Amino acid sequence: MYFYIVVYILLTSLVSTPIVVQGVGVAFGTIALLKMRHSLSELVLFVFLCISLILSWFFVGFYSDNYVHAFVDEVRTNVLIRWFLSLLSAYIALKLIRQAFSEPNESKLTSALEVVLTVHLAAFIIQALFWNITGVVIDFSSLLGGQEARYQYREYVRLTGLLLEPSTYASVIFALSATLSLLYYSKSNELSLGRGILLIASAISALASLATASIIYGSILLVTLSILFLKKVRVSRVIITLTVLASAILFSVLNEELIQVLLVEKFYASSGIRVNLVSYMMIERDIFLKLVGSSLMGIEQYLYDSTIPQESGSRYYSSLNDAGTLVFGMAYFGYIFFVLSIIISIYILRKSVPVFLLFVGLWLIKISFTHFMFFLPLFAILLFKKPALKQEVK
């Protein structure tokens, strides 16, 4: 079962690869799922959601072409399959997280996440070393069957690891690290030296990818880890030492021009189309779509056209994934999703501040419900419970 879980997490974390590769990952997760026990209520809920998905696919055909983008039959079928795989992956993630939290000892999921996170971190380090030695960037995204990695920005290079873009790499690192840190903390508020190094190094690698969004994701991770584990003196020294050392190395290679181009100018260049998208969602959108969204199977024609690059290469709105999970969810579920997010935020904030920070980060990253690995950190956050305090032995 352990092997199937590792393959499931690894392949679904390669969000830049073709859906076939990620679908194979879900297939391995399904094999692990078949080895678990299932309650009648869980199965009934899963069947109900599958029926709802099919009805959503059916009713979107009644929208006019000018209202919701009308997919041709073949594309509509592909969209239905992708959403079904997402739903199946959500069920797999739910079972794995519930099992991991309920077991008295550490689960196979914890070990599997460590393996996958190590693979991503190792690929990033190899890419960095090879580029520094040879001046050539290994394009892992293309090698894995995806698009050509977007590591070049003007004359500068931003590393992407196994993914398509620097911010996508940071999003995957955030999702894996958030899940792993909560699994660690659910068993004990202590953190071993090796595990501390793995989590901190992963967060720092997200910062080192030098995307504006990556800086945000990596910073949230570092702050959360500090709050969760800094009470332990040994771990706190490791965290502080590694963070200071890595930050010194990172900023020693960043001159003023590099910071201006990669962080400041890139931020202003990309933030405008994101602000336009949020403004459209909150203010300009048709009242019906603003309230309930356009369903899972399509978005309005105007929004669809505005997120596609024009002849000049520019877009008026950013893609839905680029704007984060919150905006992505509002596109399909309207204000209902926004209100639900506020309610969940309040619930999590009352439970734990660091878990709330991870939830905020999850709602900002570039992977969402269409990415099969998204549900591991989501359910880890929603189902997390603080560990029982241990009495110290004198």
N, C-alpha and C positions, 0 to 999 in steps of 0.2 A: 504493500500500500504506500509505503514511504516513497518509492521510486515514482509512482504515478503522481503523487502530490508535487514532487520536485519538478517533474516535466510539465505538469499543469501550470504551476506558477511561472516557471521559466519561459515557456512559449507564450503565455498570455501577457507576460511583461514586455515582450517584444512588440510593442504597440505599433511600430513603424513597418512591420512585415505584412505581407498579404494576409487577408482574413483566413485563408486556408491554413496557414501556419498556426495562427491563434486558435482556429477551430480544432486543429489536432490537439492543442493543449487542453481545450475544453473536453475533448473526447477522453483524454487520459484522466482528467478530473472526474468524468462520469464513471470511469472504471473504479476509481476510489470511492465514489458516491455509492456505488452498488454494494460495496463491502460494509456500509454503515446501516444502522437501524433507523427506520423512519416512522414517525407517528402518523396516525390517520389525519390529524389536523394539518400537518406539514404537507402531506400529499394533496389534500383537498385544496389548500391555499395555492399550491403550485399549479394544479389543474385549472383553478379559477383564473389565475393570472394568464395562463396560456390562452384560455377562451377569450379573455379581455383583449389580449394582443391580436388575436384573429379578427375580432369584431372591429378593432381600431383599423386594421388593414382593410377591412371590407368597407367601412363607412367613409374612409377618406376619398373614395371614388365618387362620392356624391358632391364634393366641393367643386365649384367651377374652376376652370383653369386659371382664371385671373385672381382667384382667392387663395387657394393652396396649390403649390406646385404639383402638377399632376405627373406622377411617374408612369412610364410605360410599364406594361405588365411584367416584363422580365426584371426591370429594376425594382418594382414593388415587391416582387417575390424575393429578391436578394435582400431588400431591407427587412422583410418579414423574417427571413432566416437569421440575419444578424441580430435582430432584437430577440429572437427565440434563444439564440446562443448566449446572449447577454443575460436573459432570464435564467437559463440553465446554470450559467456561471454564478449568478447571484445565489442560487439555491446551494450550489457546491460550496461557495464561500461561507454561507450561513452555517451549514453543517460543520465545516472545518473549524470555524471560529467558536461555535458553541461547544464543540467537543474539546477544543484546546483550553477554553476557560473552565470547563467542568472537570477536567482531569486534575488529580492532585499533584502529579508530576508534570514536567514539561512534555509537550506533545511533539508528534512528528512534524506538525506544521511549523513549529518554532525552528527546528533543525533545517527544514526545507527552505524556509525564508532566509536563514543564514547562508545557505549554499547559493541561492539565487542572487542575493545581495552581494556576496563575494564575487560571483561571476561578473556582474555589472561593474563593480568597482575595479576588478582586475583588468577588464577590457578597457576601461577609461584610462587606467595607469599605463597599460601597454600602448594605447594610442598616443598618450602624452609623451612617453619615452621615445617611441619610434619617430614622432614628429620632431622632437628636439634633437635627435641624433641625425636623422636623414633629411629633415625638412619636408617629408611626405606624410600626409594624413591617411591612415588606414580607414577606408570607408566601410565599416562593418554593416551599415544599413543596406548598402548595395549588395554586399557579399551574402547577406541573409535573405535576399530576394525583394527588398523594399526599394524605395526611391533613393536617388543619390543624396547622401547626407549634406545638409546645409551648414557646413562648418565655416564657409568663407563669408565674411562680411567686409566688403571693400578689400583692403590688403591684409586684413587681420584674420586670424584663425581662432575659432571657438570650438572646443572639443565636444563631441556628441556621444561618445561611448558606443553602445550597440544601437542607438536610436537615430532618428532623423534630424533632430534639432537639439541644441543645448538645453532649451527649456523643457523639451520632452524628456530628455535624460533626467533632468532635475525632478520632473513630475513623477517619474517611475521610482527614482531613489526616495522621494518623499513618501510615496505610497508604501513601499516595502519597509522603510525605516520606521514609519509611524506604526504599522501593524506589529513589527517586531518589538519595538520599545514597549508597547502596551501589553504584549504577551509576556515580556520579561517582568514588567512591573506588576502584572496580575498575580504572579507567583511570589514575588519578593520585591521589596524596595531597594535591594542590593543589586549591583551590577558588577560582573567580573571584569578583570582588566582586558581580556581579549574581546569581550563583547562591547565594552566601552570604546575600544579602539575602532572596531568595525563600524559602529554607529557614528562616531565622530568623524572618522575618515570619509564615510559616505556623505555626511552632511557637508563637509568641506569640499568634497569633489563636486557637489552641486553648485557651491559658490564658485568653484574654479572654472565651471563651464561658461561663466561670464555673460550670461543672459540676464537682463533686468529681472525677469520673473524668477530665474534661478537664485538670485540674491535673496529674494523674498522667501522662497521655499526653504533654502538652506538656513536662513536666519531663524525662521520659525522652528525648524528642527533643533537647532542649537539651543535656543531659549527653552524649548520644551524639555529637552534632555537635561538641561541644567536644573530646572525646577524639579524634575522627577528624581534625579539621582545625585545631586550635589551634596546631599546630606552625608554621604559617605566620603570620608577624608581622602582615602586612596584614589577613588574614582574621580573625585573633584580635582585632585592634582593632575591626573591624567587628562581630564577634559580641558582644564585651563591651559596646561602646557601644550597640548596638541593644537588647541585653537589659536593660541598666541603664535606658536611656531609656524603653523600653516598660514595664518593671516600675514605674518611678516614676510614669508616667502612669496605669497600671492601678490601682495602690494609692492614688493620690491621689483617685480617685473612689470608693474603697471605704471607707466609714466603718465603725465598729465594729459597728453594727446590721446593715449589709449583709453583712459577713463572717459574723456570727453566723447570719443567716437562710439565705444562699445556700450557704455552705460547711459550717458546723458542723451546724446543724439538719437541712439536707437530707441530709448524710452519715449522720447517725444515723437519719433516717427511712427511708432506702433500704438502709442496710447490714444492718438487722435481717432483712429478707426474703431478702437474699443469703446471710447466715450460715445462716438456716434451710434454704435450698436446699442449700448445701454440706454441712451436717450430715446432711441426708437422704441425699445421694449417698454420703457416706463411711461412714455408720453405720447409718441406719435402713432403707435400701433392701433389698428382697428379695435374697438372696444370689446368685441366678442373674443378675438384672439388674445387681447391683453388680459382678459379675465381667466380664460380656460385653456389657452394655447391652441395649437393646430393639430394635436394628436401626434403619436409617435411616427407616423408614416409620411409626414411631409411638412413643409413650412410654406408660408405665403410666397407667391411668385416674386413680389417686390424684394423681399428679404433674400430669397434664393439668388436673384440676379445681382443684388448689391454685395453679396459675399464672394462673388466670382471675380477674379482679376479681369480688368478691362484690357483693351488693346495696348494701353500704355503700361500695363503691368500693375497698376495701382487698384485698390479696392476702396469702396466708400465705407463698408463695414468690415470688421474682422470676421474670420470664420467663427462659428459658434464655440468650438472647442477652445480656440485661442482666448476667448473671453472668460473662461472658467466654468465650473460646474453650475454655479448659481444662474448665470445668464443662459447657459445651455438648457437647464431645466425649465426656465421661464419661457423659452422659445416653444417648448412642447406642451407645457402645463400652465402657462400664464401666471397670474398672481397667486393662484392656488399653491404653486410650488414655492413662491416667495414667502407666503404666510407660513407654510409648513416648515420652511427652513428657519424662520424666526422662532417658531415654537420649539423646534428641536434644539436650536442654539441655546435658548433659555434653560431647557431641561439639562443639557450637557454642562452649561456654565455653573448651574447649581450643584452639579455632581463633582466637577473637577475643572480647575482652571487650565492645567496643561492639556487635558483632553479637549477642552474647548478650543485651544489654540490649534491643535491638530485638525479639528473639524473645520475651522476657518481656512486653514491651509488646504484641506481637501476640497473645499468649495472654490478655491482659487486656481488649482492646478489645471493643466491642459488635458487631462484624461477625465472621462466622465462615464455615463451609463453605457455608452456604446463600446467602451473598452472593458474587456472581460475581467481584468485584474482589479478594477475600481472597487469591487464589492468587498474585497478582503479588508482594506482599511476602514471602509464604511461600517461594516458590521463589528469590527474590532472597537471602533469608537462608540457605537450605539450600545453594545453589550458589555462594555468594560465595567469592572467593579474593582474598587480599591482592595489591595491585599490586606489580610488581617495583620495587625501590628504584632511583631514578635517581641517578647520580653527579653531584655538583654541579660546575659549571664554575667554575674559579677565574679 
